[in-house]
Amino acid sequence: MGNSIKRIISYLLIGVILVFTIIALLGIWEIIELQEVIRKMFLSLMVIFAASAVILFIFSVMIKDSETKPEK
């Protein structure tokens, strides 16, 4: 269960990075205007990374605790 959640979050982050990269490339080639878009994209990406790191940490701790139950 834990690996599937990590895999889903990893693919989601890869997708977000690809979308941001495409937008950045379109801005570099001046196909779209990037006045404040780049700054907002990087701030959004940092928030997504921070949130996913916290989620992965929580899941890894919860799964680790449930897998290593002390024997009585």
C-alpha positions in Angstrom: 0.0 0.0 0.0 2.8 2.4 0.9 4.7 1.9 -2.3 1.6 2.5 -4.5 1.0 5.8 -2.8 4.6 6.9 -3.2 4.5 5.8 -6.8 1.3 7.8 -7.4 2.7 10.9 -5.8 5.9 10.5 -7.7 4.1 10.3 -11.1 2.0 13.3 -10.1 5.1 15.4 -9.3 6.7 14.3 -12.6 3.6 15.5 -14.4 3.6 18.8 -12.6 7.3 19.3 -13.4 6.6 18.5 -17.1 3.8 21.0 -17.3 5.9 23.7 -15.7 8.8 23.0 -18.0 6.6 23.3 -21.1 5.1 26.6 -19.9 8.7 27.9 -19.1 9.9 26.8 -22.6 6.9 28.5 -24.2 7.8 31.7 -22.3 11.5 31.5 -23.3 10.5 31.2 -27.0 8.1 34.2 -26.4 5.1 32.2 -27.5 3.3 33.2 -24.3 3.9 36.1 -21.9 5.5 35.2 -18.6 5.3 38.4 -16.6 4.5 36.8 -13.2 3.9 33.2 -14.4 7.4 31.9 -13.8 7.6 33.3 -10.2 4.1 31.8 -9.4 5.1 28.5 -11.0 8.2 28.1 -8.9 6.4 29.1 -5.7 3.6 26.6 -6.5 6.2 23.9 -7.2 7.9 24.5 -3.9 4.6 24.3 -2.1 3.7 21.0 -3.9 7.2 19.6 -3.1 6.9 20.5 0.6 3.4 19.1 0.9 4.4 15.9 -0.8 7.5 15.5 1.4 5.4 15.9 4.5 2.8 13.4 3.1 5.5 10.8 2.2 7.1 11.3 5.7 3.8 10.7 7.4 3.0 7.6 5.4 6.4 6.2 5.9 6.2 6.6 9.6 2.7 5.2 9.8 3.5 2.2 7.6 6.8 1.6 9.5 4.9 1.7 12.8 2.3 -0.8 11.6 4.8 -3.2 10.1 7.1 -3.3 13.2 4.6 -4.2 15.9 6.3 -5.4 19.0 5.7 -9.1 19.7 4.3 -10.0 23.1 
